[in-house]
Each structure stands twice: as structure tokens, then as C-alpha cells.
Amino acid sequence: MLRALRLAVTIAVLPLMLVLSATPVLIAYALEKESVVGQGPPIDLEALVASKELIKRVLWQIESADDTRSTTLVVTERELRHLAQMGSHPFASLNADLDFAGTSMIPRVSLQLIPNPIGEYLNLVFQINQSNSGLSVDRLSIGPLKLPTRWLLPSIAYLADTVLQGRQASLLLASVHGFRIEGNSALFSVQPPPELKAQLKQAVKTLQATRFPPGEQERVLHYYELLSRIGARGRRSSLSFSDFLTPLMKEAFRRQEPGSALAENRAVIYALAVYFSRGALEPLMGDLISSQRTLVRPPSGVSLANRWDLMAHFVYSAGITLATQQGIGIAAGEIKELLDSGGGSGFSFADLAADRAGIRFVAVAMSSELAARQFQQSIVANPGERAFFPDINGLQEGLNDAQFRQQYGDIHSERYRAEVALIDQRIERLAVYQGYTSYQ
């Protein structure tokens, strides 16, 4: 999904960049010293899943719509904001947001350039007013510049059609008869022609064909089958996560061809994430497994440091990190721990250690082709969880919100960061991670 959103953002911004690139003077005049997009919350698993579910829901409504009359697509402001943030996230220097203002939608995009005395931000602000006669951008500001806008959406649709090798985008744009805002929702009136439904199916196939590297599904399925066999043998006994990891890494080392260690490690981590999350993490990765076979439940007694919850933290953090880039994984781990402090088990530095160990696991396993092969060898040569999972003795747990704030303030305080640094030191001393640069 991230690749598809990255493609969509590139197509949307490209026409504007072409206009500005016509003269350096325009670019210089358009630059500003501040970004129009505020620093939003870190993207977490909820946002990722919500964005994917929104896309699936819209596609389903279009495909099932009656050809003879309009249907109404309802999308909330929160869903659109998640989608904008997800689309910009793969670009390190690009931020996007969206909100409602009266009867208008206001998408905002900010591109950070290299520091310079004129201004390092190129800000784009769109205004889309509710209408009964189609969908169009009514106002566009690029810094202080005000540009004509009637050409914008048709140009974006044309570029998208070219990339997708069809007429999906232009047909979709033409099928929107209008939209209005009611409360925190946008209601789009859509009457898709029969041709659009077929075109959208072809677009999905085109995007899926470029989503995964060659052989990715076969590799992930292979390791998932191996996990299923190991789990079936160990259902009546307590097992460590390492009892599953070591055989998979041994198999990855055996299977790999020259230049394939990274691909094998990625497939191992995907398979572990889907297996031990009982399929909950599969939406991040695409239906690589469930589209080919029925998912199975792992044994209930699998643990790290004799605790199932720490194993779950490790696996979820590793899966999210691999699927959505490292920075999101770190934020997701810290956010979950802070949410826990409001009720339930409370804030746990042991859980946070498992989160960060999962992040480090992926960072080393996927850092380079040579490192990936050495990682496989290290896991096999150092069987047991102590080679990759830190000691949790002495780490505080069960802190409620008041206790956390009293002792640590927030996650930016020196005392909190010192505790995190201690956790990272424990991780760095583990056999599997020694000799690699830090992930921070």
C-alpha cells in the first residue's frame, strides 16, 4: 500500500513541480521560511490499517455501485488525514495533511529543501469547495503565488492513466458528480461507468505486480509452512521464540543464492510476524499468505524471557519496522507503552525493551547483503534467545499515567532517555548485534 500511495503523491505533485521549474525566479519567490504542515503524531499501525481499509472500502463501493444512478461515498476527515500522512511518509522531506474548513477541503503539502537564505519550504495549499458539478481544485497557493487551477486535476488524472496504462484515473474523476461536507465527513456523489470497474481491477493488478520483488510470495509461504510444522510439533510444551527463529535462519542460510540473503531474511521476518500475530500484521504486507492458504494459530506457550507478552511486543515491533520503515516502529512502540499507562498493565520498560529489540533485529538483519548473511550465521551459531533478546531485570513495569509523569515527565525528558539508553546498551551487547552501528 505504501508504494501505491508514494506513486499517487508523486503523480499529484509532479505537474506543479514542472510549472515551477520553468523559471528559477518563480521557485525563489514561492519559497517560505516555515512549513504549512504542522508536526503531526507518528504514524502507527492503526493509521496504516485504517488507510488500507479506506481504499478497499472505496474500491468495493465503486465496483458494487449501480450503473444507472449515483452512489454516495462517505469518508471522514480523520480517514483523509491518515491517507494524506501515509502518502507523504515514504518521502523524508515531504509532509502532507488535510482538514475541513466550513464547506471546503484543504489539503496541504510542504516540501523541505536544503537550508538557504530565501526559505527552505515549498508550501502548497489546495482548496476544494463542495459542489454539485464534479470535483475540481478551486484555489491553489504555492507560497504567495496564486495559480489557476482548472487544469490541475485533469493533468494529474492524465499522468496517473499513463503510469497505470489505462483510463482509470480520468474515468474516476469524471464519475464524481459532486461532494458536500456534513460534520466531520465528506460525502462524494459518484456514478461510475461500467468501464471504470474493469479499469480499476486492472489498476490493482498493475500496482500489485510491482509491489513485491520477484519470488517474494514463494519465499514467505515457504517459511510460513516451516513455522506451521514446528508449531504443530510443539503444541504440548512451552517453547522459546528462538525454537522457531533458529531453524528458519538455518533454512535461510541453506536456501540463499548469491545476492539473496536480504530477500531471505525479509521473508523470514514477514512469516514470523504474520504467524505470531495470528494474521493481524498481514494487512501491512499484503495477502502474501492468506491468499494462498489458511492461516494457522501458533502454540499458546511461545515466549521470550518466559513471557508471551514480550514475545508479542518483539514480533509486532519487528513486523511494523520491516513493513513501514524504522522510525514508525520506534514511535509505535513508545506510543503503545504510553497508552498502556492509562489503564491495564501500565507503562512497562520491559515491553519497551522488547519493542526496541525487535527494531534492532530488523535493522541488523536488513542492513546490507553481507550483514544479512552474517546475521543468519550468528543466529545459528548462537542458539537461544539470549543472543538477540535483552535482559529485562531491573526495568520498571506497571507504571500508571500519574506515576510515569511523576518519575519521568514525558518521553523527551532526560531521565526517560537515560532509561532508553540503558536498554539500548543491553541490546548492543548481545552476540547477534555486536559490531553493527546503532539504529538511532
C-alpha positions as CSV (number, residue, x, y, z in Angstrom):
1,M,0.0,0.0,0.0
2,L,2.9,2.4,0.8
3,R,4.3,2.0,-2.7
4,A,0.9,2.8,-4.2
5,L,0.5,5.9,-2.0
6,R,4.0,7.0,-2.9
7,L,3.2,6.7,-6.5
8,A,-0.1,8.7,-6.0
9,V,1.7,11.5,-4.3
10,T,4.5,11.7,-6.9
11,I,1.9,11.9,-9.7
12,A,-0.1,14.6,-7.8
13,V,2.9,16.9,-7.1
14,L,4.8,16.4,-10.4
15,P,2.7,18.8,-12.6
16,L,3.2,21.6,-10.1
17,M,7.0,21.0,-10.0
18,L,7.1,21.2,-13.8
19,V,5.3,24.5,-13.7
20,L,7.7,25.9,-11.1
21,S,10.8,24.5,-12.8
22,A,10.0,26.7,-15.9
23,T,11.8,29.5,-14.2
24,P,14.1,29.7,-11.1
25,V,12.6,33.1,-10.3
26,L,9.2,31.5,-9.6
27,I,10.8,28.9,-7.3
28,A,12.7,31.6,-5.4
29,Y,9.5,33.7,-5.0
30,A,7.5,30.7,-3.8
31,L,9.8,29.6,-1.1
32,E,8.9,30.2,2.5
33,K,10.7,30.0,5.9
34,E,8.0,28.0,7.7
35,S,6.1,24.8,6.8
36,V,2.3,25.0,6.5
37,V,2.1,21.4,7.7
38,G,2.4,21.0,11.4
39,Q,4.2,18.2,13.1
40,G,1.5,15.5,13.3
41,P,1.5,12.4,15.6
42,P,3.8,9.5,14.5
43,I,2.1,7.1,12.1
44,D,1.2,3.9,13.8
45,L,-0.3,0.5,13.0
46,E,-3.9,1.9,13.4
47,A,-3.3,4.6,10.8
48,L,-1.8,2.1,8.3
49,V,-4.6,-0.4,8.6
50,A,-7.2,2.4,8.5
51,S,-5.8,3.8,5.3
52,K,-5.8,0.4,3.6
53,E,-9.3,-0.3,4.8
54,L,-10.5,3.1,3.4
55,I,-9.0,2.3,0.0
56,K,-10.6,-1.2,0.0
57,R,-14.0,0.2,1.0
58,V,-14.0,2.8,-1.7
59,L,-13.0,0.3,-4.4
60,W,-15.7,-2.1,-3.2
61,Q,-18.4,0.6,-3.2
62,I,-17.4,1.6,-6.7
63,E,-17.3,-1.9,-8.0
64,S,-20.7,-2.7,-6.5
65,A,-22.4,0.5,-7.4
66,D,-25.5,0.6,-9.7
67,D,-24.5,1.9,-13.1
68,T,-27.9,3.7,-13.6
69,R,-27.8,6.0,-10.5
70,S,-25.4,7.8,-8.2
71,T,-24.0,6.2,-5.0
72,T,-22.6,8.1,-2.0
73,L,-19.1,7.5,-0.7
74,V,-18.7,8.7,2.9
75,V,-15.1,9.4,4.1
76,T,-14.3,11.0,7.4
77,E,-11.9,13.9,7.9
78,R,-9.7,11.6,10.1
79,E,-9.5,9.0,7.3
80,L,-8.5,11.5,4.7
81,R,-5.9,13.0,7.1
82,H,-4.4,9.5,7.7
83,L,-4.3,8.9,3.9
84,A,-2.5,12.2,3.3
85,Q,0.0,11.5,6.0
86,M,0.6,7.9,4.8
87,G,1.1,9.1,1.2
88,S,3.8,11.6,2.2
89,H,5.6,9.4,4.8
90,P,7.8,7.5,2.3
91,F,9.4,10.9,1.3
92,A,11.8,12.1,4.0
93,S,11.4,15.8,3.1
94,L,7.7,15.8,2.3
95,N,4.8,16.3,4.7
96,A,1.1,16.4,3.9
97,D,-2.1,17.0,5.9
98,L,-5.8,17.7,5.2
99,D,-8.6,19.2,7.2
100,F,-12.1,20.6,6.6
101,A,-12.8,24.4,6.8
102,G,-16.5,25.2,6.5
103,T,-17.7,23.7,3.2
104,S,-14.2,23.1,1.8
105,M,-11.5,20.5,2.0
106,I,-8.0,22.0,2.5
107,P,-5.1,19.6,1.6
108,R,-1.7,21.0,2.4
109,V,1.7,19.8,1.2
110,S,5.1,21.0,2.4
111,L,8.4,20.1,0.7
112,Q,11.6,20.8,2.8
113,L,14.6,21.8,0.7
114,I,18.2,22.4,1.6
115,P,18.8,25.3,4.0
116,N,19.1,28.6,2.2
117,P,18.6,32.3,3.0
118,I,15.5,32.7,0.9
119,G,13.4,29.9,2.6
120,E,13.7,26.1,2.8
121,Y,10.0,25.2,2.4
122,L,7.9,24.9,-0.7
123,N,4.3,25.0,0.5
124,L,1.2,24.0,-1.5
125,V,-2.3,24.7,-0.2
126,F,-5.3,23.4,-2.1
127,Q,-8.9,24.5,-1.6
128,I,-11.6,22.1,-2.9
129,N,-15.1,23.6,-2.4
130,Q,-18.2,21.4,-2.2
131,S,-20.0,21.3,-5.5
132,N,-22.9,19.7,-7.4
133,S,-21.0,19.7,-10.7
134,G,-18.0,17.5,-10.3
135,L,-14.7,17.7,-8.4
136,S,-12.1,20.4,-9.0
137,V,-9.4,22.4,-7.2
138,D,-10.9,25.9,-6.7
139,R,-7.9,27.5,-5.3
140,L,-4.2,26.7,-5.3
141,S,-1.5,28.6,-3.4
142,I,2.2,27.9,-3.8
143,G,3.8,30.1,-1.2
144,P,2.5,33.6,-2.0
145,L,1.7,32.6,-5.6
146,K,-1.9,32.0,-6.7
147,L,-2.3,29.8,-9.7
148,P,-5.2,28.9,-12.0
149,T,-6.4,25.5,-11.0
150,R,-8.9,24.1,-13.6
151,W,-6.1,22.2,-15.3
152,L,-4.7,20.6,-12.2
153,L,-6.9,17.5,-11.6
154,P,-7.2,16.6,-15.3
155,S,-3.4,16.8,-15.6
156,I,-3.0,14.6,-12.5
157,A,-5.5,12.1,-13.9
158,Y,-3.7,12.1,-17.3
159,L,-0.4,11.3,-15.6
160,A,-2.0,8.6,-13.5
161,D,-3.5,7.0,-16.6
162,T,-0.1,7.0,-18.3
163,V,1.5,5.2,-15.4
164,L,-1.3,2.7,-14.9
165,Q,-1.6,2.1,-18.6
166,G,-5.3,2.8,-18.9
167,R,-8.0,5.4,-18.2
168,Q,-8.7,4.6,-14.6
169,A,-7.9,8.0,-13.1
170,S,-9.8,10.1,-15.7
171,L,-12.8,7.8,-15.5
172,L,-12.8,8.0,-11.8
173,L,-12.6,11.8,-11.8
174,A,-15.4,12.0,-14.4
175,S,-17.6,9.7,-12.3
176,V,-17.6,12.2,-9.3
177,H,-20.7,14.3,-9.8
178,G,-20.0,16.4,-6.7
179,F,-19.4,16.4,-3.0
180,R,-20.5,18.1,0.2
181,I,-19.3,18.2,3.8
182,E,-21.5,17.2,6.7
183,G,-19.9,17.5,10.1
184,N,-16.6,15.6,10.0
185,S,-17.4,13.6,6.9
186,A,-17.1,14.3,3.1
187,L,-19.9,12.8,1.0
188,F,-19.0,12.1,-2.6
189,S,-21.7,11.6,-5.2
190,V,-20.3,9.0,-7.6
191,Q,-21.8,7.2,-10.7
192,P,-19.0,5.0,-12.1
193,P,-19.5,3.8,-15.7
194,P,-19.1,0.0,-16.3
195,E,-15.8,0.6,-18.0
196,L,-14.4,2.1,-14.8
197,K,-14.9,-1.0,-12.8
198,A,-12.9,-3.1,-15.2
199,Q,-10.2,-0.4,-15.4
200,L,-9.9,-0.3,-11.6
201,K,-9.4,-4.0,-11.4
202,Q,-6.6,-3.7,-14.0
203,A,-5.1,-0.9,-12.0
204,V,-5.0,-3.0,-8.9
205,K,-3.2,-5.8,-10.8
206,T,-0.7,-3.3,-12.2
207,L,0.2,-2.0,-8.8
208,Q,0.3,-5.5,-7.2
209,A,2.7,-6.6,-10.0
210,T,5.2,-4.0,-8.8
211,R,4.6,-4.3,-5.1
212,F,6.8,-7.2,-4.2
213,P,10.2,-8.4,-5.5
214,P,10.2,-11.5,-7.7
215,G,9.7,-14.7,-5.7
216,E,8.6,-12.8,-2.6
217,Q,5.4,-14.8,-2.1
218,E,7.0,-18.1,-2.6
219,R,9.7,-17.3,0.0
220,V,7.3,-16.1,2.6
221,L,5.0,-19.1,2.1
222,H,8.0,-21.5,2.4
223,Y,8.9,-20.1,5.8
224,Y,5.3,-19.9,7.0
225,E,4.9,-23.6,6.2
226,L,8.0,-24.4,8.2
227,L,6.7,-22.4,11.1
228,S,3.4,-24.3,10.9
229,R,5.3,-27.6,11.1
230,I,7.4,-26.5,14.0
231,G,4.3,-25.2,15.9
232,A,2.4,-28.5,15.3
233,R,5.2,-30.5,16.9
234,G,5.4,-28.2,20.0
235,R,1.8,-27.5,20.9
236,R,2.0,-29.5,24.2
237,S,5.2,-27.9,25.5
238,S,6.5,-24.4,26.4
239,L,8.7,-23.1,23.7
240,S,11.0,-20.1,23.3
241,F,10.7,-17.9,20.2
242,S,14.2,-19.0,19.4
243,D,13.0,-22.5,18.9
244,F,11.2,-21.1,15.8
245,L,13.8,-18.5,14.8
246,T,16.9,-20.7,14.7
247,P,15.5,-23.3,12.3
248,L,14.2,-20.6,10.0
249,M,17.6,-18.8,9.8
250,K,19.3,-22.1,9.2
251,E,17.0,-22.7,6.3
252,A,17.5,-19.2,5.0
253,F,21.3,-19.8,5.0
254,R,20.8,-23.1,3.2
255,R,18.4,-21.7,0.6
256,Q,20.1,-18.5,-0.4
257,E,21.8,-17.9,-3.7
258,P,24.4,-15.2,-4.3
259,G,22.8,-11.8,-3.5
260,S,19.7,-13.2,-1.9
261,A,20.4,-13.0,1.8
262,L,18.4,-9.8,2.3
263,A,15.4,-11.3,0.5
264,E,15.5,-14.5,2.6
265,N,15.8,-12.5,5.8
266,R,12.8,-10.3,4.8
267,A,10.7,-13.4,4.1
268,V,11.6,-14.9,7.4
269,I,10.6,-11.8,9.3
270,Y,7.4,-11.4,7.4
271,A,6.5,-15.1,8.0
272,L,7.2,-14.8,11.7
273,A,5.2,-11.6,12.0
274,V,2.1,-13.0,10.3
275,Y,2.4,-16.3,12.2
276,F,2.8,-15.0,15.7
277,S,0.4,-12.1,15.2
278,R,-2.2,-14.6,14.1
279,G,-2.6,-12.7,10.8
280,A,-3.1,-9.3,12.4
281,L,0.0,-7.9,10.8
282,E,-0.7,-9.3,7.3
283,P,-2.6,-6.1,6.2
284,L,0.7,-4.2,6.3
285,M,2.3,-6.6,3.9
286,G,-0.4,-7.7,1.5
287,D,-2.1,-11.0,1.4
288,L,1.0,-13.0,0.7
289,I,-0.1,-15.9,2.8
290,S,-3.8,-15.9,3.3
291,S,-4.4,-15.6,-0.4
292,Q,-2.7,-19.0,-0.9
293,R,-3.6,-21.0,2.3
294,T,-5.5,-20.9,5.6
295,L,-3.7,-19.1,8.4
296,V,-3.0,-21.3,11.5
297,R,-2.8,-20.4,15.2
298,P,0.7,-20.6,16.8
299,P,1.1,-22.6,20.1
300,S,0.0,-20.5,23.1
301,G,3.1,-21.1,25.2
302,V,5.7,-19.4,23.0
303,S,7.6,-16.8,24.9
304,L,10.7,-14.5,25.3
305,A,12.1,-14.2,28.8
306,N,9.4,-16.7,29.8
307,R,6.7,-14.2,28.9
308,W,4.3,-14.3,26.0
309,D,3.6,-10.6,26.0
310,L,7.3,-9.8,25.5
311,M,7.4,-12.1,22.5
312,A,4.3,-10.3,21.1
313,H,6.0,-6.9,21.5
314,F,9.2,-8.2,19.8
315,V,7.3,-9.7,16.9
316,Y,4.9,-6.8,16.4
317,S,7.7,-4.2,16.5
318,A,9.8,-6.2,14.1
319,G,6.9,-6.6,11.7
320,I,5.9,-3.0,11.8
321,T,9.5,-1.8,11.4
322,L,10.1,-4.0,8.3
323,A,6.8,-3.1,6.7
324,T,6.7,0.7,7.4
325,Q,10.3,1.8,8.0
326,Q,12.2,2.1,11.2
327,G,11.1,5.4,12.5
328,I,7.5,4.4,12.6
329,G,8.3,1.2,14.6
330,I,10.1,3.2,17.3
331,A,7.2,5.7,17.6
332,A,4.6,2.9,17.6
333,G,6.4,1.1,20.4
334,E,6.6,4.2,22.6
335,I,3.0,5.2,21.9
336,K,1.7,1.8,22.9
337,E,3.6,1.9,26.1
338,L,2.2,5.3,26.9
339,L,-1.3,4.2,26.1
340,D,-0.8,1.2,28.5
341,S,0.0,3.7,31.3
342,G,-3.6,5.0,31.1
343,G,-5.0,1.7,32.2
344,G,-4.5,-2.1,32.0
345,S,-0.9,-3.2,32.7
346,G,0.6,0.3,32.8
347,F,3.8,1.6,31.2
348,S,6.5,-1.1,31.0
349,F,10.2,-0.5,30.2
350,A,10.4,-4.3,29.8
351,D,7.8,-4.1,27.0
352,L,9.7,-1.1,25.5
353,A,12.9,-3.2,25.6
354,A,11.2,-5.9,23.6
355,D,9.9,-3.3,21.1
356,R,13.4,-1.8,20.6
357,A,15.0,-5.3,20.4
358,G,12.5,-6.0,17.6
359,I,13.6,-2.8,15.8
360,R,17.3,-3.7,16.2
361,F,16.7,-7.2,15.0
362,V,15.3,-5.9,11.7
363,A,17.9,-3.1,11.4
364,V,20.8,-5.6,11.5
365,A,19.1,-8.4,9.5
366,M,18.3,-5.9,6.7
367,S,21.3,-3.5,6.8
368,S,23.2,-5.0,3.8
369,E,23.6,-8.2,1.8
370,L,26.8,-9.1,3.7
371,A,25.3,-8.2,7.1
372,A,22.2,-10.2,6.3
373,R,24.3,-13.3,5.6
374,Q,26.4,-12.8,8.8
375,F,23.2,-12.3,10.7
376,Q,22.0,-15.7,9.6
377,Q,25.3,-17.3,10.6
378,S,25.2,-15.5,14.0
379,I,21.7,-16.7,14.9
380,V,22.6,-20.3,14.0
381,A,25.9,-20.2,15.9
382,N,24.3,-18.6,19.0
383,P,21.1,-20.6,19.6
384,G,18.9,-19.3,22.3
385,E,17.1,-16.1,22.9
386,R,19.9,-14.5,25.0
387,A,21.8,-13.9,21.7
388,F,19.2,-11.5,20.4
389,F,16.8,-10.6,23.3
390,P,18.0,-8.3,26.2
391,D,17.9,-9.0,30.0
392,I,14.9,-7.2,31.5
393,N,15.9,-7.5,35.1
394,G,15.5,-4.1,37.0
395,L,13.3,-2.5,34.3
396,Q,10.3,-0.8,35.8
397,E,6.8,-2.0,34.9
398,G,3.2,-1.3,35.7
399,L,3.5,2.5,35.9
400,N,0.2,4.2,35.6
401,D,-0.1,7.6,34.0
402,A,0.4,9.6,37.2
403,Q,3.4,7.5,38.3
404,F,5.0,7.8,34.8
405,R,4.7,11.6,34.7
406,Q,5.9,11.9,38.3
407,Q,9.0,9.9,37.7
408,Y,9.8,10.6,34.0
409,G,7.7,13.6,32.9
410,D,7.4,12.6,29.2
411,I,9.3,10.6,26.6
412,H,11.5,13.7,25.9
413,S,12.8,14.0,29.4
414,E,16.5,13.3,30.3
415,R,15.5,10.6,32.8
416,Y,13.4,8.8,30.3
417,R,16.0,9.0,27.6
418,A,18.6,7.7,30.0
419,E,16.4,4.7,30.7
420,V,16.1,4.1,27.0
421,A,19.8,4.4,26.6
422,L,20.3,1.7,29.2
423,I,18.0,-0.6,27.3
424,D,19.9,0.1,24.1
425,Q,23.2,-0.7,25.8
426,R,21.9,-4.1,26.9
427,I,20.7,-4.8,23.3
428,E,24.0,-3.7,21.8
429,R,26.0,-6.1,24.0
430,L,24.1,-9.1,22.6
431,A,26.0,-11.5,20.4
432,V,23.9,-11.1,17.3
433,Y,24.1,-7.3,17.3
434,Q,27.8,-6.7,18.2
435,G,29.8,-4.9,15.5
436,Y,26.9,-3.1,13.9
437,T,26.3,0.7,14.1
438,S,23.4,1.9,16.2
439,Y,20.0,2.3,14.6
440,Q,19.5,5.7,16.1
